[in-house]
Amino acid sequence: MEIIKQLRKEKKITQGQLAEAMNVSRSTIAMWETSGSCPKQESLKKLADYFLVSTDYLLGRITNENQQKNFLSADEQQVSQERSSVSSVTYSNQKREISNCFPTQKIPILGKVAAGLPLYADQNIEGYTYTERRGKNQYFALRIRGDSMTAARIFDGDIIIVRKQDIVEDGEIAVVLVDNEATVKRFYQDHNKVILMPQSENKIHKPQIYDITQHDVRILGKVVEIKVAIE
């Protein structure tokens, strides 16, 4: 959301300072500002209170300070008057963000993925989540268990959104099925050798190396989005 970045810069604070005020990670702020990821309603309200604007202003439903005065107290209005109105370019971006902030795809959260069953079989699905992503791609979600990818900002309890595909580039984070067991790792391949690389400060996690002539290794999809467990 471009408006969050604009307001932050007007307030002359860093992403880290805003993250501390919102009680989220700096990477969450970065996602809000650059990736089209929208804050949850509770976080959206905290942002509005912090910047002395309305949530409608953040979402671009209203486009200037005069309209948002209806939502603000007298003191807040005085602060608001000191801020210049958003440009037409920014407003154009905000209008796109409004539609992006309302989920358009309901996707299944898979409790497990296994060979021999359709990916979206009822026995695999533990619930549903939503993504703002559009298009004809198929997506599924997994809830992360463990700490093998914390250095990639994927933590225990997070939900990852996965675009279903059977090929990924070296170094991309993928969901891979190895001998009927699914794992989330950075994927590398060198001829018949596949390396699944964890990213964690926990030294218990080691690279997993498989010879594809001896193991059934299948890419199920690429991780394209992370829904953090707490915000």
C-alpha positions as CSV (number, residue, x, y, z in Angstrom):
1,M,0.0,0.0,0.0
2,E,1.8,3.1,-1.3
3,I,-0.1,5.3,1.1
4,I,1.5,3.7,4.2
5,K,5.0,4.4,2.7
6,Q,4.0,8.0,2.0
7,L,2.6,8.6,5.5
8,R,5.7,7.0,7.1
9,K,8.0,9.2,5.1
10,E,6.0,12.3,6.0
11,K,6.4,11.3,9.6
12,K,10.1,10.8,9.0
13,I,10.3,7.3,10.6
14,T,11.9,4.1,9.4
15,Q,10.2,0.8,8.7
16,G,11.8,-0.5,11.9
17,Q,10.3,2.3,14.0
18,L,6.9,1.8,12.5
19,A,7.2,-2.0,13.0
20,E,8.0,-1.4,16.7
21,A,5.0,0.9,17.0
22,M,2.7,-1.6,15.3
23,N,4.2,-4.6,17.2
24,V,5.0,-6.4,13.9
25,S,8.3,-7.3,12.1
26,R,10.0,-4.9,9.8
27,S,9.5,-7.4,7.0
28,T,5.7,-7.1,7.6
29,I,5.9,-3.4,7.1
30,A,7.9,-3.9,3.9
31,M,5.3,-6.3,2.6
32,W,2.5,-3.8,3.4
33,E,4.4,-1.1,1.5
34,T,5.6,-2.9,-1.6
35,S,3.9,-6.3,-2.2
36,G,0.3,-5.3,-2.2
37,S,-0.2,-7.3,1.0
38,C,-2.9,-5.7,3.1
39,P,-2.9,-5.4,6.9
40,K,-5.5,-7.2,8.8
41,Q,-8.4,-5.1,10.1
42,E,-6.9,-4.8,13.6
43,S,-3.5,-3.7,12.2
44,L,-5.3,-1.3,9.7
45,K,-7.0,0.4,12.6
46,K,-3.7,0.7,14.5
47,L,-2.1,2.3,11.5
48,A,-5.0,4.7,11.1
49,D,-4.8,5.7,14.8
50,Y,-1.0,6.1,14.5
51,F,-1.1,8.4,11.5
52,L,-4.2,10.2,12.6
53,V,-6.2,9.3,9.5
54,S,-9.2,7.1,8.9
55,T,-9.0,3.5,7.6
56,D,-11.1,4.7,4.6
57,Y,-8.2,7.1,3.9
58,L,-5.7,4.3,4.1
59,L,-7.7,2.2,1.7
60,G,-8.3,5.1,-0.7
61,R,-12.0,5.2,-0.3
62,I,-11.6,8.9,0.4
63,T,-9.0,10.9,-1.4
64,N,-8.2,14.1,0.5
65,E,-8.1,15.6,4.0
66,N,-11.4,17.4,3.8
67,Q,-13.3,14.1,3.3
68,Q,-11.5,12.4,6.1
69,K,-12.3,15.2,8.6
70,N,-15.7,13.5,9.2
71,F,-13.8,10.6,10.8
72,L,-11.4,12.7,13.0
73,S,-11.5,14.6,16.2
74,A,-10.8,18.4,16.3
75,D,-7.2,17.8,17.4
76,E,-6.7,15.2,14.7
77,Q,-8.2,17.5,12.1
78,Q,-5.6,20.2,13.0
79,V,-2.8,17.7,12.5
80,S,-4.4,16.4,9.3
81,Q,-4.6,19.9,7.8
82,E,-0.8,20.2,7.9
83,R,-0.5,17.3,5.4
84,S,-0.8,18.0,1.7
85,S,-3.4,16.0,-0.2
86,V,-2.3,12.9,-2.1
87,S,-1.4,13.3,-5.7
88,S,-3.6,11.9,-8.5
89,V,-0.9,9.3,-9.2
90,T,-1.0,8.1,-5.6
91,Y,-4.8,8.0,-5.7
92,S,-4.7,5.9,-8.8
93,N,-2.5,3.4,-6.9
94,Q,-4.8,3.6,-3.9
95,K,-7.8,2.7,-6.1
96,R,-6.0,-0.4,-7.2
97,E,-5.1,-1.2,-3.6
98,I,-8.8,-1.1,-2.5
99,S,-9.6,-4.0,-4.8
100,N,-6.3,-5.7,-3.8
101,C,-7.3,-5.5,-0.1
102,F,-10.4,-7.5,-0.5
103,P,-9.7,-11.2,-1.0
104,T,-10.7,-12.7,-4.3
105,Q,-9.7,-16.3,-4.0
106,K,-10.7,-18.8,-1.4
107,I,-8.0,-21.5,-1.2
108,P,-7.7,-24.6,0.9
109,I,-5.3,-25.0,3.8
110,L,-3.9,-28.5,3.4
111,G,-3.2,-30.4,6.6
112,K,-1.1,-32.8,4.6
113,V,-0.1,-33.5,1.0
114,A,0.5,-37.0,-0.1
115,A,1.1,-39.1,-3.2
116,G,-1.7,-41.1,-4.5
117,L,-4.4,-38.6,-3.6
118,P,-5.7,-35.5,-5.4
119,L,-4.1,-32.5,-3.8
120,Y,-7.4,-31.0,-2.8
121,A,-9.0,-34.2,-1.6
122,D,-11.3,-33.6,1.4
123,Q,-9.2,-35.6,3.7
124,N,-6.3,-33.2,3.0
125,I,-8.1,-30.0,3.8
126,E,-8.1,-28.6,7.3
127,G,-9.7,-25.2,6.5
128,Y,-9.5,-22.2,4.1
129,T,-7.8,-18.9,3.7
130,Y,-7.9,-16.2,1.1
131,T,-5.5,-14.5,-1.2
132,E,-5.7,-11.3,-3.2
133,R,-3.9,-12.9,-6.1
134,R,-5.8,-13.1,-9.3
135,G,-5.5,-15.0,-12.5
136,K,-5.9,-18.6,-13.6
137,N,-3.2,-20.1,-11.4
138,Q,-4.1,-22.6,-8.8
139,Y,-3.1,-22.1,-5.2
140,F,-3.0,-24.0,-2.0
141,A,-1.9,-23.2,1.5
142,L,0.1,-24.9,4.2
143,R,0.5,-24.1,7.9
144,I,4.2,-24.2,8.8
145,R,5.3,-26.4,11.6
146,G,8.9,-26.0,13.0
147,D,11.7,-23.6,12.6
148,S,13.7,-24.8,9.6
149,M,13.0,-21.7,7.5
150,T,13.0,-18.9,10.1
151,A,15.9,-17.1,8.3
152,A,13.6,-16.8,5.3
153,R,11.1,-15.1,7.6
154,I,8.8,-18.2,7.6
155,F,7.9,-19.1,11.2
156,D,6.1,-21.8,13.1
157,G,2.3,-21.2,12.7
158,D,2.6,-19.0,9.6
159,I,0.5,-19.9,6.6
160,I,2.3,-20.1,3.2
161,I,0.4,-19.5,0.0
162,V,1.8,-21.8,-2.7
163,R,1.3,-21.5,-6.5
164,K,0.8,-25.0,-7.9
165,Q,3.6,-25.7,-10.4
166,D,6.0,-28.6,-11.0
167,I,9.1,-26.5,-11.9
168,V,10.9,-23.9,-9.9
169,E,14.2,-22.0,-10.4
170,D,17.3,-22.9,-8.3
171,G,17.1,-21.1,-5.0
172,E,13.4,-20.6,-4.9
173,I,11.3,-21.7,-1.9
174,A,9.2,-24.6,-2.8
175,V,6.9,-27.3,-1.4
176,V,8.5,-30.6,-2.4
177,L,7.2,-34.1,-1.9
178,V,9.9,-36.6,-1.1
179,D,8.9,-40.2,-0.8
180,N,5.4,-39.2,0.2
181,E,6.6,-36.6,2.8
182,A,6.1,-32.9,2.1
183,T,8.7,-30.3,3.1
184,V,9.2,-26.6,2.5
185,K,12.8,-25.7,1.6
186,R,14.9,-23.8,-0.9
187,F,15.2,-26.0,-4.0
188,Y,18.4,-26.7,-5.9
189,Q,19.1,-29.4,-8.6
190,D,22.3,-30.6,-10.2
191,H,21.5,-33.3,-12.7
192,N,20.2,-36.3,-10.7
193,K,20.9,-34.6,-7.3
194,V,18.3,-32.5,-5.6
195,I,19.3,-30.4,-2.6
196,L,16.6,-29.1,-0.2
197,M,18.2,-26.3,1.8
198,P,16.8,-25.1,5.1
199,Q,17.4,-21.6,6.3
200,S,17.5,-21.5,10.1
201,E,19.8,-20.6,13.0
202,N,18.9,-23.9,14.5
203,K,21.9,-26.1,13.6
204,I,19.8,-29.2,13.8
205,H,18.5,-28.5,10.3
206,K,20.9,-29.8,7.6
207,P,20.7,-29.8,3.8
208,Q,18.7,-32.7,2.5
209,I,20.3,-34.3,-0.5
210,Y,18.4,-36.8,-2.7
211,D,19.3,-38.9,-5.8
212,I,16.2,-38.7,-7.9
213,T,17.0,-42.1,-9.4
214,Q,16.5,-43.6,-5.9
215,H,13.9,-41.3,-4.4
216,D,10.5,-40.0,-5.6
217,V,11.0,-36.2,-5.6
218,R,8.2,-34.0,-6.9
219,I,7.8,-30.2,-6.8
220,L,4.2,-29.3,-5.8
221,G,4.5,-25.6,-6.0
222,K,6.4,-22.3,-5.3
223,V,5.8,-20.3,-2.2
224,V,4.5,-16.9,-3.3
225,E,3.1,-15.4,-0.1
226,I,3.4,-15.7,3.7
227,K,0.6,-14.9,6.1
228,V,2.3,-14.3,9.4
229,A,0.8,-16.0,12.4
230,I,0.7,-12.8,14.5
231,E,0.3,-9.1,13.4
